[in-house]
Amino acid sequence: MQTTKPPELNTLGKVAQHLQVPVHRVQYIVRSRPHLRPAATAGRLRLFDDETIEQIAKELQTIDSKGATANG
């Protein structure tokens, strides 16, 4: 019998650590983009899959590129 590995899900803190940004930036992205939904919840914890983490990273890049453009 083949066993499947359960999906790895990450908290906001782990997402921030992985993306090397402060937690408040990840919180802002998740709060302000309703299409970014957690894959699961455990109590009050929101857990995110790899696909959503990639989307969060893209949103952060968009914000950073707009800031760089505005500043010079």
Summary of the structure (lengths in Angstrom):
residues: 72
radius of gyration: 14.3
end to end distance: 59.3
largest distance: 59.3
contacts: 152
relative contact order: 0.18
helix: 56%
strand: 11%
